[in-house]
Amino acid sequence: MSVTAEHVVELFEKDARARKRLAELLMSEPDVRLAIINAVLRDVATKRDVAELRRELREDMAKLEARLGRDIDRLYRLMIVTVLGILVFIATTVLARLLAL
């Protein structure tokens, strides 16, 4: 019977004690241990990564707040113009009726 990689994997899947022993053996080898640590570190966010993300988020929020501020100012001006238009319409309607008497 030939031993295949698939067979070895299946055996490790079935035997938790053997998996633990293999992990201990691998971790006792300095080169293998360093390779595993480096692989894990590549996937871990560093403090610098978090700080950079925080800075980018703050910049994006500041841009959004500035944009919302401009939009609110524009909406306020539009509302003022609309109210003034309504007041002018009411005033001209009242004046036209008074002059028609």
Biopython code that builds the backbone (N, CA, C, O; Angstrom):
import numpy as np
from Bio.PDB.StructureBuilder import StructureBuilder

atoms = [
    (1, "MET", "N", (0.846, -1.179, 0.000)),
    (1, "MET", "CA", (0.000, 0.000, 0.000)),
    (1, "MET", "C", (0.893, 1.245, 0.000)),
    (1, "MET", "O", (1.787, 1.382, 0.836)),
    (2, "SER", "N", (0.642, 2.127, -0.929)),
    (2, "SER", "CA", (1.443, 3.350, -0.990)),
    (2, "SER", "C", (0.766, 4.443, -0.157)),
    (2, "SER", "O", (-0.459, 4.543, -0.097)),
    (3, "VAL", "N", (1.587, 5.233, 0.462)),
    (3, "VAL", "CA", (1.083, 6.321, 1.298)),
    (3, "VAL", "C", (1.018, 7.583, 0.438)),
    (3, "VAL", "O", (2.011, 7.988, -0.166)),
    (4, "THR", "N", (-0.155, 8.190, 0.394)),
    (4, "THR", "CA", (-0.334, 9.421, -0.373)),
    (4, "THR", "C", (-0.504, 10.591, 0.589)),
    (4, "THR", "O", (-0.787, 10.402, 1.772)),
    (5, "ALA", "N", (-0.332, 11.775, 0.077)),
    (5, "ALA", "CA", (-0.521, 12.974, 0.898)),
    (5, "ALA", "C", (-1.963, 13.038, 1.390)),
    (5, "ALA", "O", (-2.221, 13.418, 2.532)),
    (6, "GLU", "N", (-2.887, 12.670, 0.532)),
    (6, "GLU", "CA", (-4.307, 12.660, 0.911)),
    (6, "GLU", "C", (-4.539, 11.722, 2.100)),
    (6, "GLU", "O", (-5.282, 12.056, 3.023)),
    (7, "HIS", "N", (-3.916, 10.577, 2.075)),
    (7, "HIS", "CA", (-4.057, 9.601, 3.151)),
    (7, "HIS", "C", (-3.475, 10.149, 4.458)),
    (7, "HIS", "O", (-4.069, 9.989, 5.524)),
    (8, "VAL", "N", (-2.325, 10.788, 4.367)),
    (8, "VAL", "CA", (-1.693, 11.373, 5.559)),
    (8, "VAL", "C", (-2.600, 12.447, 6.148)),
    (8, "VAL", "O", (-2.774, 12.511, 7.365)),
    (9, "VAL", "N", (-3.175, 13.285, 5.301)),
    (9, "VAL", "CA", (-4.076, 14.340, 5.772)),
    (9, "VAL", "C", (-5.279, 13.716, 6.468)),
    (9, "VAL", "O", (-5.676, 14.167, 7.542)),
    (10, "GLU", "N", (-5.851, 12.703, 5.876)),
    (10, "GLU", "CA", (-6.997, 12.025, 6.489)),
    (10, "GLU", "C", (-6.633, 11.456, 7.860)),
    (10, "GLU", "O", (-7.428, 11.536, 8.796)),
    (11, "LEU", "N", (-5.440, 10.885, 7.980)),
    (11, "LEU", "CA", (-5.012, 10.342, 9.264)),
    (11, "LEU", "C", (-4.882, 11.445, 10.317)),
    (11, "LEU", "O", (-5.281, 11.252, 11.465)),
    (12, "PHE", "N", (-4.329, 12.594, 9.938)),
    (12, "PHE", "CA", (-4.224, 13.712, 10.885)),
    (12, "PHE", "C", (-5.595, 14.266, 11.246)),
    (12, "PHE", "O", (-5.806, 14.707, 12.375)),
    (13, "GLU", "N", (-6.531, 14.248, 10.295)),
    (13, "GLU", "CA", (-7.889, 14.706, 10.595)),
    (13, "GLU", "C", (-8.545, 13.829, 11.652)),
    (13, "GLU", "O", (-9.326, 14.317, 12.469)),
    (14, "LYS", "N", (-8.237, 12.559, 11.639)),
    (14, "LYS", "CA", (-8.859, 11.608, 12.562)),
    (14, "LYS", "C", (-8.189, 11.585, 13.935)),
    (14, "LYS", "O", (-8.822, 11.192, 14.915)),
    (15, "ASP", "N", (-6.935, 11.992, 14.026)),
    (15, "ASP", "CA", (-6.172, 11.825, 15.273)),
    (15, "ASP", "C", (-5.713, 13.186, 15.809)),
    (15, "ASP", "O", (-4.714, 13.734, 15.344)),
    (16, "ALA", "N", (-6.448, 13.728, 16.792)),
    (16, "ALA", "CA", (-6.118, 15.037, 17.364)),
    (16, "ALA", "C", (-4.773, 15.010, 18.082)),
    (16, "ALA", "O", (-4.029, 15.989, 18.034)),
    (17, "ARG", "N", (-4.449, 13.895, 18.750)),
    (17, "ARG", "CA", (-3.176, 13.785, 19.465)),
    (17, "ARG", "C", (-1.998, 13.849, 18.494)),
    (17, "ARG", "O", (-0.982, 14.481, 18.783)),
    (18, "ALA", "N", (-2.139, 13.197, 17.354)),
    (18, "ALA", "CA", (-1.071, 13.220, 16.343)),
    (18, "ALA", "C", (-0.901, 14.622, 15.772)),
    (18, "ALA", "O", (0.220, 15.060, 15.515)),
    (19, "ARG", "N", (-2.036, 15.338, 15.570)),
    (19, "ARG", "CA", (-1.954, 16.726, 15.073)),
    (19, "ARG", "C", (-1.191, 17.590, 16.059)),
    (19, "ARG", "O", (-0.356, 18.405, 15.666)),
    (20, "LYS", "N", (-1.478, 17.411, 17.345)),
    (20, "LYS", "CA", (-0.800, 18.199, 18.373)),
    (20, "LYS", "C", (0.697, 17.886, 18.385)),
    (20, "LYS", "O", (1.516, 18.800, 18.485)),
    (21, "ARG", "N", (1.055, 16.635, 18.286)),
    (21, "ARG", "CA", (2.469, 16.248, 18.270)),
    (21, "ARG", "C", (3.191, 16.823, 17.049)),
    (21, "ARG", "O", (4.332, 17.275, 17.147)),
    (22, "LEU", "N", (2.508, 16.798, 15.895)),
    (22, "LEU", "CA", (3.101, 17.370, 14.682)),
    (22, "LEU", "C", (3.324, 18.868, 14.855)),
    (22, "LEU", "O", (4.374, 19.391, 14.480)),
    (23, "ALA", "N", (2.339, 19.552, 15.420)),
    (23, "ALA", "CA", (2.478, 20.996, 15.643)),
    (23, "ALA", "C", (3.651, 21.278, 16.575)),
    (23, "ALA", "O", (4.430, 22.201, 16.337)),
    (24, "GLU", "N", (3.777, 20.482, 17.639)),
    (24, "GLU", "CA", (4.892, 20.667, 18.569)),
    (24, "GLU", "C", (6.229, 20.427, 17.878)),
    (24, "GLU", "O", (7.192, 21.156, 18.113)),
    (25, "LEU", "N", (6.287, 19.414, 17.035)),
    (25, "LEU", "CA", (7.523, 19.148, 16.297)),
    (25, "LEU", "C", (7.876, 20.292, 15.354)),
    (25, "LEU", "O", (9.031, 20.709, 15.266)),
    (26, "LEU", "N", (6.881, 20.783, 14.663)),
    (26, "LEU", "CA", (7.126, 21.887, 13.731)),
    (26, "LEU", "C", (7.578, 23.138, 14.467)),
    (26, "LEU", "O", (8.480, 23.839, 14.009)),
    (27, "MET", "N", (6.957, 23.420, 15.600)),
    (27, "MET", "CA", (7.309, 24.631, 16.336)),
    (27, "MET", "C", (8.686, 24.526, 16.995)),
    (27, "MET", "O", (9.288, 25.546, 17.330)),
    (28, "SER", "N", (9.190, 23.301, 17.183)),
    (28, "SER", "CA", (10.511, 23.157, 17.795)),
    (28, "SER", "C", (11.634, 23.435, 16.799)),
    (28, "SER", "O", (12.782, 23.627, 17.201)),
    (29, "GLU", "N", (11.317, 23.460, 15.511)),
    (29, "GLU", "CA", (12.306, 23.769, 14.475)),
    (29, "GLU", "C", (12.364, 25.287, 14.277)),
    (29, "GLU", "O", (11.362, 25.884, 13.884)),
    (30, "PRO", "N", (13.510, 25.928, 14.538)),
    (30, "PRO", "CA", (13.600, 27.395, 14.440)),
    (30, "PRO", "C", (13.194, 27.948, 13.072)),
    (30, "PRO", "O", (12.489, 28.956, 13.012)),
    (31, "ASP", "N", (13.611, 27.329, 11.995)),
    (31, "ASP", "CA", (13.277, 27.841, 10.659)),
    (31, "ASP", "C", (11.785, 27.760, 10.392)),
    (31, "ASP", "O", (11.184, 28.694, 9.860)),
    (32, "VAL", "N", (11.192, 26.629, 10.767)),
    (32, "VAL", "CA", (9.749, 26.451, 10.558)),
    (32, "VAL", "C", (8.978, 27.419, 11.444)),
    (32, "VAL", "O", (8.006, 28.034, 11.007)),
    (33, "ARG", "N", (9.419, 27.550, 12.693)),
    (33, "ARG", "CA", (8.763, 28.470, 13.624)),
    (33, "ARG", "C", (8.800, 29.894, 13.087)),
    (33, "ARG", "O", (7.789, 30.595, 13.138)),
    (34, "LEU", "N", (9.938, 30.333, 12.576)),
    (34, "LEU", "CA", (10.073, 31.679, 12.016)),
    (34, "LEU", "C", (9.170, 31.858, 10.809)),
    (34, "LEU", "O", (8.546, 32.908, 10.652)),
    (35, "ALA", "N", (9.091, 30.851, 9.958)),
    (35, "ALA", "CA", (8.224, 30.932, 8.785)),
    (35, "ALA", "C", (6.758, 31.070, 9.196)),
    (35, "ALA", "O", (6.015, 31.852, 8.603)),
    (36, "ILE", "N", (6.348, 30.316, 10.204)),
    (36, "ILE", "CA", (4.955, 30.402, 10.679)),
    (36, "ILE", "C", (4.681, 31.772, 11.284)),
    (36, "ILE", "O", (3.646, 32.380, 11.012)),
    (37, "ILE", "N", (5.608, 32.257, 12.104)),
    (37, "ILE", "CA", (5.431, 33.576, 12.724)),
    (37, "ILE", "C", (5.345, 34.656, 11.659)),
    (37, "ILE", "O", (4.486, 35.533, 11.747)),
    (38, "ASN", "N", (6.204, 34.616, 10.664)),
    (38, "ASN", "CA", (6.175, 35.616, 9.589)),
    (38, "ASN", "C", (4.867, 35.553, 8.810)),
    (38, "ASN", "O", (4.310, 36.586, 8.439)),
    (39, "ALA", "N", (4.381, 34.350, 8.566)),
    (39, "ALA", "CA", (3.113, 34.204, 7.846)),
    (39, "ALA", "C", (1.961, 34.789, 8.654)),
    (39, "ALA", "O", (1.074, 35.433, 8.095)),
    (40, "VAL", "N", (1.969, 34.570, 9.957)),
    (40, "VAL", "CA", (0.913, 35.109, 10.818)),
    (40, "VAL", "C", (1.009, 36.629, 10.878)),
    (40, "VAL", "O", (-0.003, 37.325, 10.806)),
    (41, "LEU", "N", (2.234, 37.139, 11.010)),
    (41, "LEU", "CA", (2.412, 38.592, 11.104)),
    (41, "LEU", "C", (1.947, 39.320, 9.847)),
    (41, "LEU", "O", (1.493, 40.462, 9.927)),
    (42, "ARG", "N", (2.052, 38.678, 8.698)),
    (42, "ARG", "CA", (1.580, 39.314, 7.460)),
    (42, "ARG", "C", (0.069, 39.533, 7.493)),
    (42, "ARG", "O", (-0.442, 40.456, 6.860)),
    (43, "ASP", "N", (-0.637, 38.690, 8.225)),
    (43, "ASP", "CA", (-2.091, 38.785, 8.286)),
    (43, "ASP", "C", (-2.603, 39.605, 9.460)),
    (43, "ASP", "O", (-3.807, 39.842, 9.565)),
    (44, "VAL", "N", (-1.713, 40.045, 10.346)),
    (44, "VAL", "CA", (-2.118, 40.775, 11.534)),
    (44, "VAL", "C", (-1.956, 42.268, 11.283)),
    (44, "VAL", "O", (-0.942, 42.712, 10.745)),
    (45, "ALA", "N", (-2.973, 43.040, 11.680)),
    (45, "ALA", "CA", (-2.885, 44.493, 11.556)),
    (45, "ALA", "C", (-1.968, 45.030, 12.647)),
    (45, "ALA", "O", (-2.086, 44.652, 13.812)),
    (46, "THR", "N", (-1.067, 45.903, 12.264)),
    (46, "THR", "CA", (-0.157, 46.507, 13.235)),
    (46, "THR", "C", (-0.763, 47.799, 13.778)),
    (46, "THR", "O", (-1.763, 48.290, 13.256)),
    (47, "LYS", "N", (-0.159, 48.338, 14.816)),
    (47, "LYS", "CA", (-0.620, 49.612, 15.364)),
    (47, "LYS", "C", (-0.535, 50.698, 14.301)),
    (47, "LYS", "O", (-1.386, 51.584, 14.234)),
    (48, "ARG", "N", (0.505, 50.619, 13.469)),
    (48, "ARG", "CA", (0.669, 51.610, 12.404)),
    (48, "ARG", "C", (-0.480, 51.502, 11.392)),
    (48, "ARG", "O", (-0.992, 52.514, 10.915)),
    (49, "ASP", "N", (-0.879, 50.263, 11.072)),
    (49, "ASP", "CA", (-2.001, 50.061, 10.149)),
    (49, "ASP", "C", (-3.280, 50.666, 10.716)),
    (49, "ASP", "O", (-4.035, 51.329, 10.004)),
    (50, "VAL", "N", (-3.513, 50.432, 11.997)),
    (50, "VAL", "CA", (-4.715, 50.955, 12.648)),
    (50, "VAL", "C", (-4.671, 52.477, 12.689)),
    (50, "VAL", "O", (-5.684, 53.132, 12.440)),
    (51, "ALA", "N", (-3.504, 53.049, 13.003)),
    (51, "ALA", "CA", (-3.365, 54.507, 13.053)),
    (51, "ALA", "C", (-3.596, 55.119, 11.678)),
    (51, "ALA", "O", (-4.250, 56.155, 11.562)),
    (52, "GLU", "N", (-3.065, 54.488, 10.640)),
    (52, "GLU", "CA", (-3.262, 54.983, 9.274)),
    (52, "GLU", "C", (-4.739, 54.922, 8.883)),
    (52, "GLU", "O", (-5.270, 55.859, 8.287)),
    (53, "LEU", "N", (-5.384, 53.831, 9.218)),
    (53, "LEU", "CA", (-6.812, 53.691, 8.927)),
    (53, "LEU", "C", (-7.622, 54.742, 9.672)),
    (53, "LEU", "O", (-8.559, 55.321, 9.123)),
    (54, "ARG", "N", (-7.255, 54.986, 10.928)),
    (54, "ARG", "CA", (-7.948, 56.003, 11.726)),
    (54, "ARG", "C", (-7.775, 57.384, 11.087)),
    (54, "ARG", "O", (-8.729, 58.158, 11.004)),
    (55, "ARG", "N", (-6.549, 57.691, 10.634)),
    (55, "ARG", "CA", (-6.290, 58.990, 10.003)),
    (55, "ARG", "C", (-7.113, 59.148, 8.725)),
    (55, "ARG", "O", (-7.718, 60.195, 8.492)),
    (56, "GLU", "N", (-7.131, 58.100, 7.901)),
    (56, "GLU", "CA", (-7.909, 58.148, 6.661)),
    (56, "GLU", "C", (-9.396, 58.315, 6.948)),
    (56, "GLU", "O", (-10.091, 59.049, 6.245)),
    (57, "LEU", "N", (-9.876, 57.641, 7.972)),
    (57, "LEU", "CA", (-11.288, 57.745, 8.335)),
    (57, "LEU", "C", (-11.634, 59.157, 8.792)),
    (57, "LEU", "O", (-12.680, 59.699, 8.436)),
    (58, "ARG", "N", (-10.740, 59.748, 9.589)),
    (58, "ARG", "CA", (-10.979, 61.125, 10.044)),
    (58, "ARG", "C", (-10.982, 62.097, 8.869)),
    (58, "ARG", "O", (-11.803, 63.013, 8.826)),
    (59, "GLU", "N", (-10.073, 61.905, 7.919)),
    (59, "GLU", "CA", (-10.052, 62.773, 6.733)),
    (59, "GLU", "C", (-11.344, 62.641, 5.938)),
    (59, "GLU", "O", (-11.922, 63.637, 5.506)),
    (60, "ASP", "N", (-11.791, 61.403, 5.749)),
    (60, "ASP", "CA", (-13.041, 61.178, 5.010)),
    (60, "ASP", "C", (-14.230, 61.803, 5.732)),
    (60, "ASP", "O", (-15.116, 62.373, 5.095)),
    (61, "MET", "N", (-14.251, 61.697, 7.051)),
    (61, "MET", "CA", (-15.347, 62.289, 7.815)),
    (61, "MET", "C", (-15.320, 63.812, 7.713)),
    (61, "MET", "O", (-16.371, 64.443, 7.602)),
    (62, "ALA", "N", (-14.127, 64.406, 7.751)),
    (62, "ALA", "CA", (-14.005, 65.860, 7.634)),
    (62, "ALA", "C", (-14.499, 66.327, 6.269)),
    (62, "ALA", "O", (-15.186, 67.343, 6.169)),
    (63, "LYS", "N", (-14.148, 65.579, 5.211)),
    (63, "LYS", "CA", (-14.627, 65.928, 3.871)),
    (63, "LYS", "C", (-16.144, 65.831, 3.790)),
    (63, "LYS", "O", (-16.802, 66.692, 3.205)),
    (64, "LEU", "N", (-16.688, 64.780, 4.380)),
    (64, "LEU", "CA", (-18.134, 64.587, 4.357)),
    (64, "LEU", "C", (-18.844, 65.681, 5.133)),
    (64, "LEU", "O", (-19.874, 66.190, 4.691)),
    (65, "GLU", "N", (-18.296, 66.051, 6.300)),
    (65, "GLU", "CA", (-18.898, 67.121, 7.093)),
    (65, "GLU", "C", (-18.864, 68.440, 6.338)),
    (65, "GLU", "O", (-19.836, 69.194, 6.374)),
    (66, "ALA", "N", (-17.759, 68.733, 5.653)),
    (66, "ALA", "CA", (-17.658, 69.971, 4.874)),
    (66, "ALA", "C", (-18.678, 69.967, 3.752)),
    (66, "ALA", "O", (-19.320, 70.981, 3.477)),
    (67, "ARG", "N", (-18.823, 68.821, 3.107)),
    (67, "ARG", "CA", (-19.788, 68.717, 2.007)),
    (67, "ARG", "C", (-21.206, 68.872, 2.537)),
    (67, "ARG", "O", (-22.016, 69.579, 1.939)),
    (68, "LEU", "N", (-21.516, 68.215, 3.658)),
    (68, "LEU", "CA", (-22.856, 68.363, 4.239)),
    (68, "LEU", "C", (-23.125, 69.801, 4.630)),
    (68, "LEU", "O", (-24.241, 70.298, 4.475)),
    (69, "GLY", "N", (-22.064, 70.493, 5.155)),
    (69, "GLY", "CA", (-22.222, 71.899, 5.530)),
    (69, "GLY", "C", (-22.584, 72.752, 4.321)),
    (69, "GLY", "O", (-23.452, 73.621, 4.410)),
    (70, "ARG", "N", (-21.922, 72.507, 3.190)),
    (70, "ARG", "CA", (-22.237, 73.262, 1.967)),
    (70, "ARG", "C", (-23.656, 72.956, 1.498)),
    (70, "ARG", "O", (-24.386, 73.855, 1.082)),
    (71, "ASP", "N", (-24.042, 71.687, 1.568)),
    (71, "ASP", "CA", (-25.386, 71.308, 1.132)),
    (71, "ASP", "C", (-26.449, 71.943, 2.014)),
    (71, "ASP", "O", (-27.488, 72.383, 1.521)),
    (72, "ILE", "N", (-26.194, 71.993, 3.315)),
    (72, "ILE", "CA", (-27.157, 72.608, 4.234)),
    (72, "ILE", "C", (-27.245, 74.103, 3.970)),
    (72, "ILE", "O", (-28.340, 74.665, 3.989)),
    (73, "ASP", "N", (-26.113, 74.762, 3.724)),
    (73, "ASP", "CA", (-26.133, 76.190, 3.384)),
    (73, "ASP", "C", (-26.932, 76.426, 2.109)),
    (73, "ASP", "O", (-27.737, 77.355, 2.042)),
    (74, "ARG", "N", (-26.715, 75.600, 1.110)),
    (74, "ARG", "CA", (-27.443, 75.732, -0.145)),
    (74, "ARG", "C", (-28.949, 75.539, 0.067)),
    (74, "ARG", "O", (-29.758, 76.280, -0.490)),
    (75, "LEU", "N", (-29.315, 74.544, 0.872)),
    (75, "LEU", "CA", (-30.721, 74.283, 1.167)),
    (75, "LEU", "C", (-31.337, 75.451, 1.934)),
    (75, "LEU", "O", (-32.477, 75.833, 1.670)),
    (76, "TYR", "N", (-30.588, 76.022, 2.885)),
    (76, "TYR", "CA", (-31.068, 77.163, 3.650)),
    (76, "TYR", "C", (-31.334, 78.357, 2.728)),
    (76, "TYR", "O", (-32.370, 79.014, 2.838)),
    (77, "ARG", "N", (-30.397, 78.632, 1.824)),
    (77, "ARG", "CA", (-30.596, 79.747, 0.883)),
    (77, "ARG", "C", (-31.794, 79.506, -0.020)),
    (77, "ARG", "O", (-32.564, 80.427, -0.294)),
    (78, "LEU", "N", (-31.953, 78.279, -0.483)),
    (78, "LEU", "CA", (-33.097, 77.943, -1.328)),
    (78, "LEU", "C", (-34.406, 78.129, -0.567)),
    (78, "LEU", "O", (-35.388, 78.615, -1.128)),
    (79, "MET", "N", (-34.421, 77.749, 0.690)),
    (79, "MET", "CA", (-35.622, 77.908, 1.503)),
    (79, "MET", "C", (-35.939, 79.396, 1.719)),
    (79, "MET", "O", (-37.103, 79.792, 1.660)),
    (80, "ILE", "N", (-34.915, 80.217, 1.967)),
    (80, "ILE", "CA", (-35.118, 81.659, 2.147)),
    (80, "ILE", "C", (-35.700, 82.272, 0.876)),
    (80, "ILE", "O", (-36.645, 83.059, 0.938)),
    (81, "VAL", "N", (-35.135, 81.911, -0.271)),
    (81, "VAL", "CA", (-35.631, 82.444, -1.546)),
    (81, "VAL", "C", (-37.077, 82.008, -1.768)),
    (81, "VAL", "O", (-37.895, 82.799, -2.238)),
    (82, "THR", "N", (-37.394, 80.784, -1.441)),
    (82, "THR", "CA", (-38.765, 80.293, -1.612)),
    (82, "THR", "C", (-39.737, 81.044, -0.710)),
    (82, "THR", "O", (-40.817, 81.435, -1.152)),
    (83, "VAL", "N", (-39.365, 81.248, 0.547)),
    (83, "VAL", "CA", (-40.230, 81.978, 1.483)),
    (83, "VAL", "C", (-40.407, 83.417, 1.009)),
    (83, "VAL", "O", (-41.510, 83.963, 1.052)),
    (84, "LEU", "N", (-39.318, 84.024, 0.560)),
    (84, "LEU", "CA", (-39.433, 85.396, 0.035)),
    (84, "LEU", "C", (-40.346, 85.437, -1.189)),
    (84, "LEU", "O", (-41.140, 86.366, -1.336)),
    (85, "GLY", "N", (-40.241, 84.457, -2.054)),
    (85, "GLY", "CA", (-41.113, 84.395, -3.227)),
    (85, "GLY", "C", (-42.574, 84.271, -2.830)),
    (85, "GLY", "O", (-43.438, 84.921, -3.419)),
    (86, "ILE", "N", (-42.848, 83.451, -1.848)),
    (86, "ILE", "CA", (-44.233, 83.303, -1.376)),
    (86, "ILE", "C", (-44.730, 84.602, -0.771)),
    (86, "ILE", "O", (-45.866, 85.003, -1.023)),
    (87, "LEU", "N", (-43.894, 85.273, 0.031)),
    (87, "LEU", "CA", (-44.287, 86.553, 0.632)),
    (87, "LEU", "C", (-44.548, 87.618, -0.429)),
    (87, "LEU", "O", (-45.510, 88.378, -0.320)),
    (88, "VAL", "N", (-43.699, 87.679, -1.455)),
    (88, "VAL", "CA", (-43.895, 88.640, -2.545)),
    (88, "VAL", "C", (-45.197, 88.322, -3.277)),
    (88, "VAL", "O", (-45.945, 89.241, -3.613)),
    (89, "PHE", "N", (-45.487, 87.056, -3.529)),
    (89, "PHE", "CA", (-46.726, 86.662, -4.196)),
    (89, "PHE", "C", (-47.936, 87.083, -3.364)),
    (89, "PHE", "O", (-48.901, 87.626, -3.902)),
    (90, "ILE", "N", (-47.890, 86.838, -2.061)),
    (90, "ILE", "CA", (-49.011, 87.229, -1.193)),
    (90, "ILE", "C", (-49.166, 88.739, -1.178)),
    (90, "ILE", "O", (-50.281, 89.251, -1.267)),
    (91, "ALA", "N", (-48.052, 89.458, -1.065)),
    (91, "ALA", "CA", (-48.103, 90.919, -1.029)),
    (91, "ALA", "C", (-48.660, 91.481, -2.325)),
    (91, "ALA", "O", (-49.494, 92.386, -2.291)),
    (92, "THR", "N", (-48.221, 90.970, -3.463)),
    (92, "THR", "CA", (-48.735, 91.490, -4.743)),
    (92, "THR", "C", (-50.211, 91.133, -4.913)),
    (92, "THR", "O", (-50.966, 91.930, -5.468)),
    (93, "THR", "N", (-50.637, 89.971, -4.457)),
    (93, "THR", "CA", (-52.056, 89.589, -4.549)),
    (93, "THR", "C", (-52.905, 90.516, -3.690)),
    (93, "THR", "O", (-53.960, 90.975, -4.126)),
    (94, "VAL", "N", (-52.456, 90.790, -2.488)),
    (94, "VAL", "CA", (-53.206, 91.694, -1.585)),
    (94, "VAL", "C", (-53.226, 93.085, -2.169)),
    (94, "VAL", "O", (-54.279, 93.723, -2.188)),
    (95, "LEU", "N", (-52.090, 93.583, -2.650)),
    (95, "LEU", "CA", (-52.037, 94.932, -3.222)),
    (95, "LEU", "C", (-52.921, 95.040, -4.468)),
    (95, "LEU", "O", (-53.589, 96.055, -4.668)),
    (96, "ALA", "N", (-52.927, 94.004, -5.298)),
    (96, "ALA", "CA", (-53.753, 94.034, -6.504)),
    (96, "ALA", "C", (-55.218, 94.089, -6.140)),
    (96, "ALA", "O", (-55.984, 94.791, -6.800)),
    (97, "ARG", "N", (-55.626, 93.386, -5.130)),
    (97, "ARG", "CA", (-57.035, 93.412, -4.712)),
    (97, "ARG", "C", (-57.388, 94.767, -4.092)),
    (97, "ARG", "O", (-58.482, 95.288, -4.307)),
    (98, "LEU", "N", (-56.455, 95.330, -3.322)),
    (98, "LEU", "CA", (-56.718, 96.649, -2.726)),
    (98, "LEU", "C", (-56.814, 97.726, -3.793)),
    (98, "LEU", "O", (-57.646, 98.627, -3.695)),
    (99, "LEU", "N", (-55.973, 97.638, -4.802)),
    (99, "LEU", "CA", (-55.995, 98.643, -5.861)),
    (99, "LEU", "C", (-57.223, 98.482, -6.766)),
    (99, "LEU", "O", (-57.677, 99.443, -7.387)),
    (100, "ALA", "N", (-57.746, 97.268, -6.831)),
    (100, "ALA", "CA", (-58.905, 97.009, -7.667)),
    (100, "ALA", "C", (-60.181, 97.535, -7.050)),
    (100, "ALA", "O", (-61.190, 97.667, -7.744)),
    (101, "LEU", "N", (-60.162, 97.835, -5.783)),
    (101, "LEU", "CA", (-61.378, 98.336, -5.113)),
    (101, "LEU", "C", (-61.630, 99.711, -5.496)),
    (101, "LEU", "O", (-62.604, 100.310, -5.040)),
]
sb = StructureBuilder()
sb.init_structure("model")
sb.init_model(0)
sb.init_chain("A")
sb.init_seg("    ")
for serial, (resi, resn, name, xyz) in enumerate(atoms, 1):
    if name == "N":
        sb.init_residue(resn, " ", resi, " ")
    sb.init_atom(name, np.array(xyz, "f"), 0.0, 1.0, " ", f" {name:<3s}", serial, name[0])
structure = sb.get_structure()
